[in-house]
């Protein structure tokens, strides 16, 4: 099996979102690692809008 890549830090995640025009409140980030397919983050933008962000984990791969 191949290990999943490390989860982004809150600073990396807010920088990634900012690169797409989404300014997140770093204090609002709530990570949920329950899914095998996605990392889920609940966040609030600086304008008060709430967001659910999903980033694929790459899944678990088995070596042949």
TAZITA-V636107 format. One record per helix or strand of 2 or more residues. SS is the DSSP state (alpha for helix, beta for strand). FROM is the first residue (numbers start at 1). TO is the last residue. If there is no record, write none. Layout:
ss=SS from=FROM to=TO
ss=SS from=FROM to=TO
//
This chain:
ss=alpha from=10 to=18
ss=alpha from=26 to=28
ss=beta from=30 to=32
ss=beta from=38 to=45
ss=beta from=50 to=56
//
